[in-house]
Structure formats: C-alpha cells, structure tokens
Amino acid sequence: MERYYLPLSLLVLITSMVPFYRRFEKKKMTAEEIVFIASVSAIGAVGRVPFAALPGVQPTSFIVIMSGLTLGPQAGFIIGSTSAIVSNLFLGQGPWTPWQMMAWGLMGLTAGLFRHTSINKQTWFLAFFGFVWGFFHGWIMNLWFVIGFFNPLTWQVWLGAFAASFYFDLSHALTNATLLFLFSRRWKKIMGRMVSKFGLLK
Amino acid sequence: MIGGFVSIHPMVSALYFIGLLLHIMWLNHPLYLLIAWCCLVILHLQTDNGEGLRSVWKGYSMMALVVIVINPLVSSRGSTILTYFRNRPITLESVVYGFVFALLLITMLMMFQVAQKVITEDRFLYLTAWVLPRTAFVIVMIQRLIPLLHSRLQEINAVAKTQGRFNAANRLGKVRVAMESLNVLLVWTLEESLHTAVSMRASGYGSSLRSSYVRYRMETRDYFLLMIMGVMTASIVLGGVQGYGQMNFYPSLAWKPVHLMHTSVYIIWCALPIFINLGEIIQWKLIRLKT
C-alpha cells in the first residue's frame, strides 16, 4: 500500500481542488470580477521583482492573504492556486505543482474565512496568521517528497524534513508577518475601495 | 526538432504523458524504471539535444542522493540486515528501496521536463481551455499582464529615483521602499484593470461561448495513436494487476519473474515518441532520395 502513496496523494489533491474550480467555472461572473482576479494574481507573480535586492523575501503569500481577506475564501483559493500555476509556467511544472496550488489556495481560503470578522482589523493577528502560514506552506511543500519517496514514514523522517526546510520556512514566515503587520491596513483599504467601487464578488 | 512527436495533437501527447506518469509511479520494478529512464534520455536528446537536462541534472542527482542516503538511515524495516550504523540496523530492503525510489524520482522529473518541451505553454493553455475555459482565460490574461506590470514597475522606479526614494540603509527600509513601489503598482493596475473590464464588456464579453485562438485538428495519425495507446494501456494494466513489473520491499524483496510480453509492451509504450521521431526522420530521408 505504501508504494502507492504518491499517485494516491496526487489523486486526492486534484480531486479536492475540483469543486473550487468547478464553482469558479460555473458561477456567473462579470468581466470586472475576472479581470480583478487576473490582475491580483499577476501582481502576485510580478511582486517579487521590487524585492530582488532582498534575497528570500517574496510578497506572493502576502498578496494571496490580502486578496483572500478582501475577496473571500472562494476567490482567495482561486487566486492562490492560479498564482502557483502561473509561477510554475516560468519555473517549471512538476509533481509539486498540485501541492503548491493547494498550499497557496488554502492560504487564500483560510484568509478569506476571516473576511467578515472583526479580528482581521488587528494587525498583530494578521501577522501571526501569516507567520503560521509561512510554516504551513513549507510543510505542505515537503509532503510530496516525503510521502512519495520515504518508507516507512517514521517520525525521524518528518523531523528531518522540517529541519531541512526550517530556514526557508522561517524566512517565509517572518516576511509574511512583517509585510502583514506593516502594510495590511493600507492594502485592505486600496482593495476594499476597488471592491465597493465596482461592486465586485458580492 | 519541429516535426515528429512534438507535432502531434496536444490532447494525445497529454494523454501519453499522463499514462507514462501513472506507469512510472505504479510499475516500480527497477527493470521497468530503467526502461523508462533510457527512453526518456533518448527523448530528451531528440527533443532539444539534452539542453534541458544539462541545466537540471545536478539538482535531480542531489534529490536522488537524499533519497538513497536517508532511506536506509531512518528505516529499520526489512529482514536482511547488512550492517549496523550507530546501533541501528541497515537492511538490504531499505537500501534497495532508496535506490529504486531515487530512480523513480529522477525518471518522473525527467518526464515532466520533457513533457514541458512537448506541451508548450500555448498547448497547455489550449488543453486547459478545453476543461476549464474560464481558468485558461484568466491565465492568458495574467500572462499578458506580467510584461505590462514589469514595464509599469520600471516606470514607477524611475519616478521614485527622481524623488530620491531609493536610499534605504537597513533591511526594513529596503522592504518599505519595495512595498512602496508595489503599492503604486496595485493602485495603478486595479484602476486600469477595471477600465479593461468595461471595454471587454463593451465588446461583448460573456455574450456567447469563447472560441480558442489556436486550433489543433485531430488527424488520422492522432486517432491511430490514440487507438494504439488504448490497446497498450489495457494490456499493461492487465499485467500490472497480476503483479508484473512491480516490486515489494518489506518485509523482504519480492517480485514476479519478468513476463516477456508485458515487458515488451511496456518498452514499446516508453519508446513510442522515439519511434515517431525516427519515423519522421526516415520519411524525410526518403523524400530527399526521391527528389
């Protein structure tokens, strides 16, 4: 059975993304909404350019979280997972693509769950949220490699995988926390204004 | 190479690669993996003279090495103990497991690499548009936006420079400067995008089904290929269900003896693109001879 973890996990991942994309395809959407989603995802893809001088700092997760917060879980998932596809169009698709789609998709989705709560006005909470997701994202990205190629899956394997990616995850988490703490209020204002101005994604 | 396997219908090549991926993940007997690996090396050489492989083989080998080294160290399953490392038994089974799965990993990554050479971006979008039209549309839009946003960023930076805003000393300052550019980009792009949407609607977006700009036609050879692939998949699956081409590792190594028929069908499956490419070359030669 363990030999089939890799194909099975891919199957489960892809099937679990079907409902989101199905709903996105079937839903009646105006041109504004589609262009809005495309623009935010494109900013997510280009966002790393101004940060070229800062190795290890990438705002993509920040943008995914912010779009989830302002547009809701549905659009958050789509923007997150589409950003993964698009960035892999340049960097190369692989067995990690569905995992990356899932990781960023869930990041946008969970951020979207806090859209109508009052706690999302607290920047410390958003910073904490981004910090936690920095690690979650790295752990999800470890999964395909660990599940697919190690057997048996002892706790030493997991510990080793977490240790190997710890530095990257920490830098991702700190980036998210810093950006969300300093800039989330402003981005929410800008995006919220656009949303209400054009009546998007009601 | 322009003709040959690269030129067949994207749907057929996508189905071929999906099938190959499933076979690689499922039929993990080292012999089968080696067959797939060899065919993929040849296919790489045929498609781009191995250029793509040259740039990534170091990374692939590193990943494979991790699998080979870590597996026996962390797992003490298996019945044949080879030696002890820090009082932990190193078993033959876990060593073999490491090697086989390292080979599987490399083969799989090489398959993705060559699949991207065959299913280029426009073909990928053609296929996506077939299943998920709106998603494909969004991706196309993003692809167009990326160069546009790049040039906008340059413009923003040029303005920022004249204002002397690039003199950040520490790391946090640099983050602030970068985010400042991104903020401007956000406002600018969102405003613009809504104008785009208005003009899209004016030109009739959503009033009827979308058509695809790039069109591919299924030719006779594509149908023919589909048929062969169907027959071959059926026989490979039939043998696979009976346990051919697979290896069990724990508690001890076990596999069924090689089934000549099954292995030959598998070889033909893996070498199918190579045959198609060769056929193209031979055809060319023949045409040249005639003239």
HADDOCK unambig.tbl for C-alpha pairs under 7 A between the chains (distance, minus, plus):
assign (segid A and resid 7 and name CA) (segid B and resid 25 and name CA) 6.51 0.50 0.50
assign (segid A and resid 25 and name CA) (segid B and resid 132 and name CA) 6.70 0.50 0.50
assign (segid A and resid 25 and name CA) (segid B and resid 134 and name CA) 5.80 0.50 0.50
assign (segid A and resid 31 and name CA) (segid B and resid 197 and name CA) 5.15 0.50 0.50
assign (segid A and resid 31 and name CA) (segid B and resid 200 and name CA) 6.78 0.50 0.50
assign (segid A and resid 31 and name CA) (segid B and resid 201 and name CA) 6.31 0.50 0.50
assign (segid A and resid 31 and name CA) (segid B and resid 205 and name CA) 6.96 0.50 0.50
assign (segid A and resid 32 and name CA) (segid B and resid 194 and name CA) 5.86 0.50 0.50
assign (segid A and resid 32 and name CA) (segid B and resid 197 and name CA) 4.87 0.50 0.50
assign (segid A and resid 34 and name CA) (segid B and resid 138 and name CA) 6.93 0.50 0.50
assign (segid A and resid 35 and name CA) (segid B and resid 193 and name CA) 6.08 0.50 0.50
assign (segid A and resid 35 and name CA) (segid B and resid 197 and name CA) 6.17 0.50 0.50
assign (segid A and resid 36 and name CA) (segid B and resid 190 and name CA) 6.86 0.50 0.50
assign (segid A and resid 36 and name CA) (segid B and resid 193 and name CA) 6.55 0.50 0.50
assign (segid A and resid 38 and name CA) (segid B and resid 138 and name CA) 5.46 0.50 0.50
assign (segid A and resid 38 and name CA) (segid B and resid 141 and name CA) 6.27 0.50 0.50
assign (segid A and resid 38 and name CA) (segid B and resid 142 and name CA) 5.46 0.50 0.50
assign (segid A and resid 39 and name CA) (segid B and resid 142 and name CA) 6.73 0.50 0.50
assign (segid A and resid 39 and name CA) (segid B and resid 189 and name CA) 6.90 0.50 0.50
assign (segid A and resid 39 and name CA) (segid B and resid 190 and name CA) 6.80 0.50 0.50
assign (segid A and resid 39 and name CA) (segid B and resid 193 and name CA) 6.81 0.50 0.50
assign (segid A and resid 41 and name CA) (segid B and resid 142 and name CA) 6.97 0.50 0.50
assign (segid A and resid 42 and name CA) (segid B and resid 142 and name CA) 5.16 0.50 0.50
assign (segid A and resid 42 and name CA) (segid B and resid 145 and name CA) 6.24 0.50 0.50
assign (segid A and resid 42 and name CA) (segid B and resid 146 and name CA) 5.90 0.50 0.50
assign (segid A and resid 46 and name CA) (segid B and resid 146 and name CA) 6.35 0.50 0.50
assign (segid A and resid 46 and name CA) (segid B and resid 149 and name CA) 6.97 0.50 0.50
assign (segid A and resid 46 and name CA) (segid B and resid 150 and name CA) 6.93 0.50 0.50
assign (segid A and resid 47 and name CA) (segid B and resid 182 and name CA) 6.85 0.50 0.50
assign (segid A and resid 50 and name CA) (segid B and resid 178 and name CA) 5.12 0.50 0.50
assign (segid A and resid 51 and name CA) (segid B and resid 178 and name CA) 5.87 0.50 0.50
assign (segid A and resid 86 and name CA) (segid B and resid 139 and name CA) 6.95 0.50 0.50
assign (segid A and resid 93 and name CA) (segid B and resid 112 and name CA) 6.94 0.50 0.50
assign (segid A and resid 94 and name CA) (segid B and resid 109 and name CA) 6.74 0.50 0.50
assign (segid A and resid 94 and name CA) (segid B and resid 112 and name CA) 5.70 0.50 0.50
assign (segid A and resid 149 and name CA) (segid B and resid 67 and name CA) 6.66 0.50 0.50
assign (segid A and resid 149 and name CA) (segid B and resid 101 and name CA) 5.89 0.50 0.50
assign (segid A and resid 150 and name CA) (segid B and resid 71 and name CA) 5.98 0.50 0.50
assign (segid A and resid 151 and name CA) (segid B and resid 71 and name CA) 6.96 0.50 0.50
assign (segid A and resid 151 and name CA) (segid B and resid 75 and name CA) 6.96 0.50 0.50
assign (segid A and resid 152 and name CA) (segid B and resid 75 and name CA) 6.10 0.50 0.50
assign (segid A and resid 156 and name CA) (segid B and resid 74 and name CA) 6.47 0.50 0.50
assign (segid A and resid 157 and name CA) (segid B and resid 74 and name CA) 6.59 0.50 0.50
assign (segid A and resid 190 and name CA) (segid B and resid 187 and name CA) 6.86 0.50 0.50
